[in-house]
């Protein structure tokens, strides 16, 4: 029996005509993830899909290539006689985008198992903490600020949960914030960091890639960016300019989720 295809489902990169770095940084993450998945799950055919209609529309308006919609690739596989496939979410949280992907897969003309996003179960929080440990432990005395996207979905609670988990392991100098939506509290968090008398802050994107949100909301020149707010508070900032996807060990977490999904596809004995 042929091995089930693995469909990697990425949000994509908004990029912009004036910010090609956003697209190239995201592509570097995708290339890395593909290499690791190919090495660890050999002989499984690999496909890419994009989960964001907004990204596709913008890419086409700029004449850029973009990943096809999940429904298109799943339909093509079904027409080829493929009966089962894994669709691996590359979301950080099981929020709205992940839920939409699951609903779409339920409507496909083949059996699918959707791999969990990066932070799904308790073991994932521990695994991500293990990946972050070298970065955090190499900076004793610094505040460590991880900034993710934020969401209105109930999965927003993962952000304070992650902060609590990391603080239990690394101490009170770890902070987790977002660029928009819930849980919010940007100014309050900057005030808390400044009150802690840290002379330096390490700003880490809690994003798969250092794309548009990194360039605009984390380190942009606007007064509302995290970097601008931290500087106004008198804090020296060290930037980690790579997304989580390039952090050693993160791709392996996704591979474990793929293995779990592959087991779901196995016929019942």
C-alpha positions in Angstrom: 0.0 0.0 0.0 1.3 3.4 -0.9 2.2 5.7 2.0 -0.4 8.4 2.8 0.4 11.9 1.5 1.3 14.6 4.0 -0.3 18.0 3.2 1.5 20.8 5.0 -1.1 23.6 5.7 0.6 27.0 6.2 -1.0 30.4 6.7 1.4 31.9 4.1 3.2 35.3 4.0 1.5 38.6 3.4 4.8 40.3 2.4 4.4 43.5 0.6 5.9 45.3 -2.4 8.2 47.2 -0.1 9.1 44.4 2.3 10.4 41.4 0.4 12.2 40.3 3.6 8.9 39.2 5.1 8.3 36.7 2.2 11.9 35.4 2.2 12.0 34.9 6.0 8.8 32.9 5.7 10.1 30.8 2.8 13.2 29.9 4.8 11.0 28.5 7.5 8.9 26.5 5.0 12.1 25.1 3.3 13.4 24.1 6.7 10.2 22.4 7.7 10.0 20.5 4.4 13.6 19.2 4.8 12.9 18.0 8.3 9.6 16.3 7.5 11.1 14.7 4.4 14.0 13.4 6.4 11.9 12.0 9.3 8.9 10.7 7.3 10.6 9.4 4.2 8.7 8.3 1.1 5.5 10.1 2.1 4.5 12.4 -0.8 4.5 16.0 0.4 2.2 18.8 -0.7 1.8 22.4 0.5 -1.5 24.3 0.8 -2.3 27.9 2.1 -5.0 28.4 4.6 -5.4 32.2 4.2 -7.7 33.6 1.4 -6.2 37.0 2.2 -2.7 35.9 1.6 -3.7 34.3 -1.7 -5.5 37.4 -2.9 -2.6 39.7 -2.1 -0.1 37.4 -3.6 -2.0 37.2 -6.9 -2.5 41.0 -6.9 1.3 41.3 -6.7 2.0 38.6 -9.3 3.5 36.3 -6.7 3.1 32.5 -6.6 1.1 31.2 -3.7 0.1 27.9 -2.2 -3.2 26.5 -3.5 -6.3 26.1 -1.3 -6.5 23.0 0.8 -9.8 21.9 -1.0 -8.0 22.1 -4.4 -5.2 19.8 -3.4 -7.4 17.3 -1.5 -9.7 17.1 -4.5 -6.7 16.4 -6.8 -5.6 13.6 -4.5 -9.0 12.1 -4.4 -9.2 12.1 -8.2 -5.9 10.3 -8.3 -7.4 7.5 -6.2 -5.8 8.5 -2.9 -8.1 7.4 -0.1 -6.3 8.8 3.0 -4.1 11.8 3.7 -2.7 13.7 6.7 -3.2 17.4 6.7 -0.7 18.9 9.1 -1.6 22.3 10.5 1.3 24.7 10.8 -0.6 27.0 13.1 0.9 27.9 16.5 -2.5 27.5 18.4 -5.7 25.6 17.8 -7.6 28.8 17.1 -10.0 29.9 14.3 -7.7 29.1 11.4 -7.1 25.6 12.7 -10.8 25.0 13.3 -11.6 26.2 9.7 -9.0 23.7 8.4 -10.6 20.8 10.3 -14.0 21.7 9.0 -12.8 21.9 5.4 -11.1 18.5 5.7 -14.3 16.9 7.0 -15.9 17.8 3.6 -13.1 16.3 1.5 -13.7 13.3 -0.7 -11.0 11.2 1.0 -10.3 10.3 4.6 -8.1 12.9 6.4 -6.5 13.2 9.8 -5.5 16.7 10.8 -2.2 17.0 12.7 -2.4 19.2 15.7 -0.8 22.7 15.7 2.3 23.5 17.6 0.8 24.2 21.1 -2.0 21.7 21.5 -1.6 19.4 24.5 0.4 19.6 27.7 3.3 17.7 26.2 3.6 20.4 23.5 4.1 23.1 26.1 6.9 21.1 27.6 8.4 20.4 24.2 8.3 24.1 23.2 9.9 25.0 26.6 12.7 22.5 25.8 13.3 24.2 22.5 13.4 27.7 24.1 15.6 26.5 27.0 19.0 27.2 25.3 17.9 30.7 24.3 16.5 31.6 27.8 19.3 30.0 29.8 22.0 31.7 27.8 20.6 35.1 28.9 20.6 35.0 32.7 19.2 38.2 34.3 17.5 39.3 31.1 13.8 39.6 30.7 12.6 37.2 28.0 9.5 38.6 26.1 7.8 36.2 23.6 5.2 37.9 21.4 2.6 35.9 19.4 -0.3 36.9 17.2 -3.3 36.9 19.6 -6.9 35.8 18.8 -10.6 36.2 19.7 -10.9 32.4 19.7 -11.0 30.7 23.2 -7.5 29.4 22.4 -6.3 32.9 23.5 -5.9 31.4 26.9 -2.9 29.5 25.7 -0.8 32.7 26.0 -1.2 33.2 29.7 -0.9 29.4 30.2 2.4 29.4 28.3 3.7 32.3 30.4 2.7 30.4 33.6 4.4 27.2 32.4 7.6 29.0 31.3 7.8 31.0 34.6 7.5 27.8 36.6 10.5 26.5 34.7 12.6 29.6 34.1 11.4 32.1 36.7 9.5 35.3 36.7 11.6 37.0 34.0 9.6 35.4 31.2 6.7 37.3 29.7 4.3 36.3 26.9 2.4 39.0 24.9 0.5 39.4 21.6 0.4 41.9 18.8 -3.4 42.2 18.7 -6.7 40.8 20.0 -6.8 38.8 23.2 -5.2 38.6 25.7 -4.0 42.2 25.0 -2.4 44.2 27.7 0.7 45.5 25.8 1.3 48.6 27.8 0.6 46.9 31.1 3.2 44.2 30.2 5.8 46.8 29.2 5.2 48.5 32.5 5.7 45.2 34.4 8.9 44.5 32.6 10.2 48.0 33.3 9.2 47.7 37.0 11.3 44.5 37.2 14.5 46.6 36.8 15.7 44.5 33.9 18.4 46.3 32.0 17.9 44.3 28.9 15.0 42.5 27.2 15.2 39.7 24.7 12.3 40.0 22.2 11.4 36.7 20.7 8.7 36.2 18.0 6.2 33.6 19.1 5.4 33.2 15.5 6.2 30.5 13.0 8.2 32.9 10.9 9.5 36.5 11.3 7.2 37.8 8.6 4.9 40.8 8.4 3.8 40.8 12.0 7.5 40.7 13.1 8.5 43.5 10.8 5.5 45.7 11.6 4.2 44.9 15.1 7.3 43.7 16.9 10.1 45.8 15.5 8.5 48.4 13.3 9.3 52.1 13.5 5.7 53.0 14.5 5.1 54.2 18.0 2.8 51.2 18.6 5.3 48.5 17.9 6.7 46.4 20.8 10.2 47.6 20.1 9.1 51.3 20.3 7.2 50.8 23.5 10.1 49.0 25.1 12.5 51.8 24.1 10.2 54.4 25.5 10.3 52.6 28.8 14.1 53.0 28.8 14.8 49.3 28.1 17.7 48.0 26.0 16.3 45.3 23.6 18.0 42.3 22.0 16.1 41.0 18.9 15.7 37.4 17.9 15.1 37.8 14.2 14.0 34.3 13.4 10.6 32.8 13.8 9.9 29.7 15.9 10.0 27.5 12.8 13.8 27.7 12.6 14.3 27.1 16.3 16.0 23.6 16.8 13.4 21.1 17.8 10.2 22.9 16.6 10.0 21.1 13.3 10.4 17.8 15.2 7.3 18.7 17.2 5.3 19.0 14.0 6.7 15.6 12.9 5.4 14.0 16.1 2.0 15.5 15.3 2.2 14.0 11.8 3.0 10.6 13.2 0.0 10.8 15.6 -2.2 11.7 12.6 -0.8 8.8 10.6 -1.8 6.4 13.3 -5.4 7.8 13.1 -5.5 6.8 9.5 -4.5 3.2 10.2 -7.4 0.7 9.7 -8.9 -0.6 12.8 -7.8 -4.2 13.6 
